[in-house]
Amino acid sequence: MAAATAGPMLEVQDVVHRYGPVLALNHVSITAARGEFLTILGESGSGKTTMLRVISGLERPQSVGALRIGGEDVVNLPAAQRNCTTVFQSYALFPHMSVEENVGYGLKIRGVPMDARRRQVEEALNLVRLHQKSSRRISQLSGGERQRVALARAIVTRPALLLLDEPLGALDERLRYDMQTELVELHKTLGMTFIYITHSQEEALTMSDRILLMRHGRVEQTGRPEALFDRPVSRFAAAFMGFENLLNCRVERKLESGRVAVRVAGRVFNAFTAVPAALAEGGDAVLAIRAERFTATAADDGGSNFLTCRPTERFYRGKYVDQRADSEAGPLRLRAWDKSTDTAVFSAVRCHEDDCVVVPQ
């Protein structure tokens, strides 16, 4: 991925926006460095698309402390005068125009001379590997090809910011995977700042330099993909990022270097926390463990990070097998990626302390 250089390309400070009684953005601040691939991640209604519309100028917020693109104050500028372009999930292509005409439309309304326009359109189509289909009508293209046309149209004017509003949502699974790779390569080539909107944690983890997770109009957590995947700071962040086991626990003692000992159904678990200041010894908390990080076992050595349980339902998922179990701490989920592993008969589970994360209750 392109390395971000010093100095923010996007600065948004203290945005508040409502739709009637609904508070869509609740004092949200965002920055994006030059050349950064920033993903705004969240479930439906979290405020992520509203934030994109505020940045692009399609939505005027009720209040905003600052909104700058490339250092320029754009609070009072209409969308057409902001140095950013949006790629929508619906593509919004003109069906009566050819591929070349669609891509060059923005240049045409800007008054770019025909020769320069053709050259820039050709460069953009080369970047998305559609130069051989420039004369085709939109109806003659596949879904993936239409997505590339929308990308070419967005980048042909070389905006400071490329805003992408769930652009892969209409594609099937295989095409989404292919387009993820192409977007990463395009970002590397252009060195442009990308702001990407999605509800898919898999897309966010695959493509981003940094992820901003939103919930109910606020920023829940921000950081590199590895941080959100392995070190959530709240119960919501843990659940959203795929921690299937969320077990109620009590904090026994806080250790050094972000370590903490907790008690779960009478058993001690040594774990990690990204928010030690939010935990109190003797207080309630949540122990989060991914299904694939549990190991089924029958041996009880009396040590920590161990729970007795009874296996119940087993589900074949193709790529992996899900196994459920009942324990004194509540229902558990295990996952085996090796289909030859027999998870049907066991009496306990254990996990390594690095795979256990404690978050506030």
C-alpha positions in Angstrom: 0.0 0.0 0.0 1.1 3.5 -0.7 3.0 5.1 2.2 1.3 8.1 3.7 3.4 11.3 3.7 3.4 13.9 6.4 0.5 16.4 6.6 -3.2 15.6 6.5 -5.1 15.5 3.2 -8.4 15.5 5.0 -9.3 17.2 8.3 -12.8 17.0 9.7 -13.4 18.4 13.2 -16.4 18.1 15.5 -19.2 17.4 12.9 -22.8 17.2 14.1 -25.6 16.2 11.8 -29.2 15.2 12.4 -32.0 13.7 10.3 -35.0 14.9 12.2 -34.7 13.3 15.7 -31.9 10.9 14.6 -28.4 12.1 15.5 -26.4 10.7 12.6 -23.1 12.3 13.5 -22.3 13.0 17.1 -19.3 15.3 17.3 -17.1 13.2 14.9 -13.6 14.2 14.0 -11.6 12.5 11.2 -8.2 13.0 9.6 -6.6 11.2 6.7 -2.9 11.6 5.7 -1.8 12.2 2.1 -1.7 8.9 0.2 -3.5 7.0 3.0 -6.2 4.3 2.4 -8.6 5.0 5.2 -11.7 2.8 5.6 -14.7 3.9 7.6 -16.3 0.7 8.8 -19.7 0.2 10.5 -23.1 -1.4 10.4 -26.1 0.2 8.8 -27.1 3.4 10.5 -23.7 4.0 12.1 -23.1 7.3 10.2 -20.4 6.2 7.8 -22.2 7.2 4.6 -23.4 10.4 6.2 -19.8 11.3 6.9 -18.8 10.6 3.3 -21.7 12.9 2.1 -20.5 15.6 4.4 -16.9 15.3 3.1 -18.1 15.4 -0.5 -20.4 18.3 0.0 -23.6 16.3 -0.8 -24.8 16.9 2.7 -24.4 20.1 4.7 -23.9 19.4 8.4 -25.7 21.2 11.2 -22.4 22.2 12.7 -18.7 21.6 11.9 -15.6 22.9 13.6 -13.4 22.5 10.5 -13.5 20.7 7.1 -10.4 21.0 5.0 -9.2 19.1 1.9 -5.5 19.5 1.1 -5.4 22.4 3.6 -8.2 24.3 1.8 -11.3 25.2 3.8 -14.3 23.7 2.0 -17.1 24.1 4.5 -18.9 26.6 2.3 -17.9 25.1 -1.1 -20.5 23.2 -3.1 -19.7 19.6 -4.1 -18.6 20.5 -7.6 -15.9 22.8 -6.3 -14.4 20.4 -3.9 -11.3 18.5 -5.0 -12.8 15.0 -4.4 -14.8 12.5 -6.4 -17.2 9.8 -5.2 -17.7 6.3 -6.6 -21.1 5.0 -5.6 -22.3 1.4 -5.2 -24.8 2.0 -8.1 -22.0 3.3 -10.4 -24.3 6.0 -11.8 -23.1 5.5 -15.3 -24.8 7.0 -18.4 -26.3 4.0 -20.4 -26.6 6.0 -23.6 -22.9 6.8 -23.7 -19.9 4.7 -24.5 -17.2 3.7 -22.0 -15.0 6.5 -23.3 -17.7 9.1 -23.2 -18.6 8.1 -19.6 -15.1 8.4 -18.4 -14.5 11.7 -20.2 -17.7 13.3 -19.1 -16.2 15.2 -16.1 -13.4 16.5 -18.3 -15.8 17.7 -20.9 -17.9 19.7 -18.5 -14.7 21.2 -17.2 -13.9 22.4 -20.7 -10.8 20.3 -21.2 -9.8 20.3 -25.0 -10.7 17.2 -26.9 -7.1 16.0 -27.6 -6.1 16.4 -23.9 -9.4 14.8 -22.9 -8.8 11.7 -25.1 -5.3 11.3 -23.7 -6.4 11.5 -20.1 -9.3 9.1 -20.7 -6.9 6.6 -22.4 -4.6 6.8 -19.4 -7.5 6.2 -17.0 -8.8 3.3 -18.9 -5.3 1.8 -19.1 -5.1 2.0 -15.3 -8.3 -0.1 -14.9 -7.5 -2.4 -17.9 -10.4 -1.4 -20.0 -8.6 0.4 -22.9 -9.7 -2.2 -25.4 -13.4 -1.6 -24.5 -13.5 2.1 -24.8 -16.2 2.1 -27.6 -18.5 -0.4 -25.8 -21.9 0.6 -24.4 -22.4 0.2 -20.7 -25.1 -2.5 -21.3 -22.4 -4.6 -23.0 -20.2 -4.8 -19.9 -20.1 -7.1 -16.9 -20.6 -5.9 -13.4 -16.9 -5.9 -12.7 -16.3 -3.9 -15.9 -18.9 -1.4 -15.0 -17.2 -0.9 -11.6 -13.9 -0.2 -13.4 -15.6 2.4 -15.7 -16.9 4.1 -12.6 -13.4 4.1 -11.1 -11.8 5.4 -14.3 -14.4 8.2 -14.4 -13.6 9.1 -10.8 -9.8 9.2 -11.2 -9.5 10.8 -14.6 -9.7 14.3 -13.0 -7.0 13.3 -10.5 -8.8 14.5 -7.4 -7.1 15.0 -4.0 -9.6 12.6 -2.4 -11.3 9.5 -3.9 -14.4 8.7 -1.9 -15.8 5.1 -2.3 -19.2 4.4 -1.0 -19.5 0.6 -0.7 -18.5 0.2 -4.3 -18.2 -3.6 -4.2 -21.6 -4.2 -2.7 -23.3 -5.2 -5.9 -20.7 -7.7 -7.0 -20.6 -11.4 -6.4 -18.1 -12.9 -4.0 -15.4 -13.8 -6.5 -15.6 -10.4 -8.2 -15.4 -8.6 -4.8 -12.1 -10.4 -4.0 -10.7 -9.6 -7.4 -11.7 -5.9 -7.2 -10.2 -5.6 -3.7 -6.8 -6.5 -5.2 -7.3 -4.1 -8.1 -8.2 -1.3 -5.7 -5.1 -1.8 -3.6 -3.0 -1.8 -6.8 -4.7 1.3 -8.1 -4.1 3.0 -4.8 -0.4 2.1 -5.0 -0.1 3.4 -8.5 -1.9 6.7 -8.0 -0.7 7.6 -4.5 -4.0 9.2 -4.0 -5.9 9.4 -0.7 -8.8 6.9 -0.6 -11.7 7.1 1.9 -13.5 3.8 1.6 -17.0 3.1 3.2 -18.0 -0.5 4.0 -19.9 -2.7 6.4 -17.6 -5.6 5.6 -14.7 -6.2 8.1 -13.1 -8.5 5.5 -12.9 -5.6 3.0 -11.6 -3.2 5.6 -8.9 -5.6 6.8 -7.7 -6.5 3.3 -7.3 -3.1 1.8 -6.8 -0.4 4.5 -3.8 1.4 6.0 -6.1 2.4 8.8 -9.7 1.6 9.9 -12.2 3.9 11.6 -15.0 1.9 13.2 -18.2 3.8 13.8 -21.2 3.1 16.0 -24.4 5.2 16.5 -22.8 8.3 14.9 -19.6 8.2 16.9 -16.1 6.8 16.4 -15.8 3.5 18.4 -12.2 2.7 17.6 -9.5 3.7 15.1 -6.2 2.1 14.2 -4.4 -0.2 11.9 -6.2 -3.4 10.7 -4.2 -5.6 13.1 -5.2 -3.5 16.1 -8.9 -3.7 15.4 -8.7 -7.4 14.6 -6.6 -8.5 17.6 -7.1 -5.7 20.1 -10.6 -4.4 20.3 -11.3 -1.7 22.9 -15.0 -2.5 23.6 -17.6 -5.3 23.5 -19.1 -3.8 20.4 -15.8 -3.6 18.6 -15.0 -7.2 19.6 -18.3 -8.5 18.3 -18.2 -6.5 15.1 -14.6 -7.7 14.4 -15.6 -11.3 14.7 -14.9 -12.4 18.3 -17.6 -15.1 18.6 -17.1 -15.9 22.3 -17.9 -13.0 24.7 -17.8 -14.3 28.2 -18.7 -12.4 31.3 -15.8 -12.2 33.8 -14.5 -10.4 36.8 -11.1 -8.6 36.9 -8.9 -10.3 39.5 -5.8 -8.2 39.1 -4.1 -5.9 36.6 -0.6 -7.0 35.6 2.2 -5.3 33.6 2.3 -4.5 29.9 -1.4 -4.5 29.4 -1.9 -7.9 30.9 -4.8 -8.8 33.2 -6.0 -11.8 35.1 -9.8 -12.4 35.1 -12.0 -15.1 36.6 -14.6 -16.9 34.3 -16.9 -19.4 35.9 -14.4 -20.1 38.7 -11.5 -20.4 36.3 -8.6 -17.9 36.0 -7.7 -16.6 32.5 -4.6 -14.5 31.8 -5.3 -12.1 29.0 -4.5 -8.9 27.3 -6.4 -5.6 27.3 -5.9 -2.5 25.1 -7.7 -0.3 27.7 -6.3 -1.1 31.1 -7.5 2.3 32.5 -11.1 1.3 31.7 -10.9 -1.8 34.0 -11.0 -1.9 37.7 -9.8 -4.8 39.9 -12.9 -6.5 41.3 -15.1 -5.0 38.5 -17.1 -6.8 35.8 -15.7 -7.1 32.3 -15.9 -9.3 29.1 -13.4 -11.9 27.9 -13.4 -12.1 24.1 -11.9 -15.1 22.3 -12.2 -16.0 18.6 -13.7 -19.4 17.8 -10.6 -20.6 16.0 -8.3 -19.7 18.9 -10.0 -22.3 21.2 -8.3 -25.7 21.3 -10.5 -28.7 22.2 -8.9 -30.9 24.8 -9.7 -33.6 27.4 -6.8 -32.9 29.7 -7.1 -30.7 32.8 -3.7 -29.8 34.2 -5.2 -27.3 36.7 -3.7 -24.4 34.9 -5.2 -21.2 33.6 -7.1 -20.4 30.4 -9.1 -23.6 30.6 -12.9 -24.3 30.7 -14.7 -27.6 31.0 -17.6 -28.0 28.5 -19.8 -30.4 26.7 -19.9 -30.5 22.8 -23.3 -30.0 21.1 -24.0 -29.1 17.5 -21.5 -29.4 14.7 -21.7 -27.5 11.4 -19.8 -28.2 8.2 -19.1 -24.8 6.5 -17.0 -26.0 3.6 -13.7 -24.2 4.4 -14.0 -25.0 8.1 -16.1 -26.8 10.7 -17.9 -24.9 13.5 -18.5 -26.7 16.8 -20.6 -25.5 19.6 -20.4 -26.4 23.2 -22.0 -25.7 26.6 -20.0 -24.5 29.5 -20.5 -23.0 33.0 -19.5 -19.6 31.4 -22.2 -20.0 28.7 -22.3 -21.3 25.2 -19.0 -21.6 23.3 -18.1 -21.7 19.7 -15.0 -23.4 18.3 -13.7 -23.5 14.7 -11.5 -26.1 13.0 -9.9 -25.2 9.7 -8.4 -28.7 9.3 -11.4 -30.9 8.5 -9.5 -33.9 9.7 -9.4 -32.5 13.2 -12.0 -34.3 15.3 -13.8 -31.8 17.5 -16.8 -34.0 18.2 -15.4 -35.6 21.4 -13.8 -33.4 24.0 -14.5 -32.3 27.5 -12.7 -28.9 27.8 -11.2 -26.0 25.8 -8.1 -23.9 26.4 -6.5 -21.0 24.7 -3.3 -19.0 24.8 -3.3 -15.8 26.8 -2.3 -13.7 23.7 -5.5 -14.8 22.1 -7.7 -13.6 25.0 -8.8 -10.0 25.1 -10.5 -8.3 28.0 -12.8 -5.3 27.3 -15.1 -3.3 29.6 -18.6 -4.7 30.3 
